[in-house]
Amino acid sequence: MTTTSNLCFTLYIINWQISLAFLVVATFTNIKATTVVGYIYVFGTGLLGSFLFQFFVQDTTFPSKWKTF
């Protein structure tokens, strides 16, 4: 990837995170509920990402160029 596309992608992700933060603040009013949902989200996406990444690494038909991305 070029430097310009990396910069655009980074700015897009930062903007998405800020928008998501405002959405979460408007949705949750109870601190404990927000904490529980946050933990479930972090651990759930970590486990899901781990299992998917393991599947793609072991798959011989998956292009190796995408593994380094």
WOZIWO-V564204 format. One record per residue. N is the residue number from 1. PHI is phi in whole degrees, -180 to 180 (999 if undefined). PSI is psi as a letter, one per 30 degrees, with the letter a starting at -180 (NA if undefined). D_LAST is the distance of its C-alpha to the last C-alpha in Angstrom with 1 decimal. Layout:
BEGIN
n->N phi->PHI psi->PSI d_last->D_LAST
n->N phi->PHI psi->PSI d_last->D_LAST
END
This chain:
BEGIN
n->1 phi->999 psi->k d_last->9.1
n->2 phi->-85 psi->l d_last->12.6
n->3 phi->-65 psi->e d_last->14.3
n->4 phi->-65 psi->e d_last->16.0
n->5 phi->-69 psi->e d_last->13.2
n->6 phi->-63 psi->e d_last->11.6
n->7 phi->-65 psi->e d_last->15.2
n->8 phi->-62 psi->e d_last->15.8
n->9 phi->-64 psi->e d_last->12.9
n->10 phi->-64 psi->e d_last->14.1
n->11 phi->-65 psi->e d_last->17.6
n->12 phi->-64 psi->e d_last->17.1
n->13 phi->-65 psi->e d_last->15.7
n->14 phi->-62 psi->e d_last->18.6
n->15 phi->-63 psi->e d_last->21.0
n->16 phi->-64 psi->e d_last->20.0
n->17 phi->-66 psi->e d_last->20.5
n->18 phi->-65 psi->e d_last->23.9
n->19 phi->-63 psi->e d_last->24.9
n->20 phi->-65 psi->e d_last->24.1
n->21 phi->-64 psi->e d_last->26.1
n->22 phi->-66 psi->e d_last->29.1
n->23 phi->-65 psi->e d_last->28.9
n->24 phi->-67 psi->e d_last->29.0
n->25 phi->-63 psi->e d_last->31.9
n->26 phi->-73 psi->f d_last->33.8
n->27 phi->-83 psi->e d_last->33.4
n->28 phi->-103 psi->k d_last->34.3
n->29 phi->-112 psi->f d_last->37.5
n->30 phi->-96 psi->k d_last->37.9
n->31 phi->-65 psi->e d_last->36.0
n->32 phi->-66 psi->e d_last->36.1
n->33 phi->-65 psi->e d_last->34.7
n->34 phi->-64 psi->e d_last->31.8
n->35 phi->-64 psi->e d_last->31.1
n->36 phi->-64 psi->e d_last->31.2
n->37 phi->-64 psi->e d_last->28.9
n->38 phi->-63 psi->e d_last->26.5
n->39 phi->-64 psi->e d_last->26.5
n->40 phi->-62 psi->e d_last->26.2
n->41 phi->-64 psi->e d_last->23.2
n->42 phi->-65 psi->e d_last->21.4
n->43 phi->-70 psi->e d_last->22.3
n->44 phi->-64 psi->e d_last->21.9
n->45 phi->-70 psi->e d_last->18.3
n->46 phi->-65 psi->e d_last->17.5
n->47 phi->-67 psi->e d_last->19.3
n->48 phi->-63 psi->e d_last->17.9
n->49 phi->-64 psi->e d_last->14.2
n->50 phi->-63 psi->e d_last->15.3
n->51 phi->-67 psi->e d_last->17.0
n->52 phi->-68 psi->e d_last->14.4
n->53 phi->-64 psi->e d_last->11.7
n->54 phi->-62 psi->e d_last->14.5
n->55 phi->-63 psi->e d_last->15.4
n->56 phi->-70 psi->e d_last->12.2
n->57 phi->-69 psi->e d_last->12.1
n->58 phi->-81 psi->f d_last->15.8
n->59 phi->-78 psi->k d_last->15.8
n->60 phi->-79 psi->f d_last->16.5
n->61 phi->-87 psi->f d_last->16.3
n->62 phi->-75 psi->k d_last->12.6
n->63 phi->-61 psi->k d_last->10.8
n->64 phi->-69 psi->f d_last->9.2
n->65 phi->-63 psi->e d_last->6.9
n->66 phi->-76 psi->f d_last->5.1
n->67 phi->-69 psi->f d_last->5.5
n->68 phi->-86 psi->f d_last->3.8
n->69 phi->-71 psi->NA d_last->0.0
END
